[in-house]
Amino acid sequence: MCKGKYKFEKRRYPRVKRNIPLKLENNDFDIVTETKNISCTGAYCLIDRYLPVLTKIKTRILLPSRIKNKDQHIDCNGVVVRIEKNNNNLENQYNIAIYFNEISKKNTLLINRFIKQQTEINTSS
């Protein structure tokens, strides 16, 4: 284990902190929210209801583009892998982690490209 000021990322794929519109749905609900962070294998977001771990969801991501009016819809299936009560306010709000268990190679590459662009923007600022 590394000690001191160095911190290593344990995740297999990079993620970026960005608020990206996100729609979650299954037969019981439709939730519109936004990501807190995203990678090509999953997303972290805030929702207003409890969802049990292993809940299967259809996910639609509105991935922003550098080109005006060229945002891309990314559809995939996911599963809730973690849920935590958000104690920052009095309302029922939960932070959830979603693993994209069914996502096309094309959509994985689109998210990866977006993350790389965001990382380049953040490091050049």
HELIX and SHEET records of a PDB file:
HELIX    1   1 LYS A  105  SER A  124  1                                  20    
SHEET    1   A 7 ARG A  15  VAL A  16  0                                        
SHEET    2   A 7 PHE A  29  SER A  39 -1                                        
SHEET    3   A 7 PRO A  21  ASN A  26 -1                                        
SHEET    4   A 7 LYS A  56  LEU A  63 -1                                        
SHEET    5   A 7 GLN A  72  LYS A  85 -1                                        
SHEET    6   A 7 TYR A  94  GLU A 102 -1                                        
SHEET    7   A 7 GLY A  42  ILE A  47 -1                                        
END                                                                             
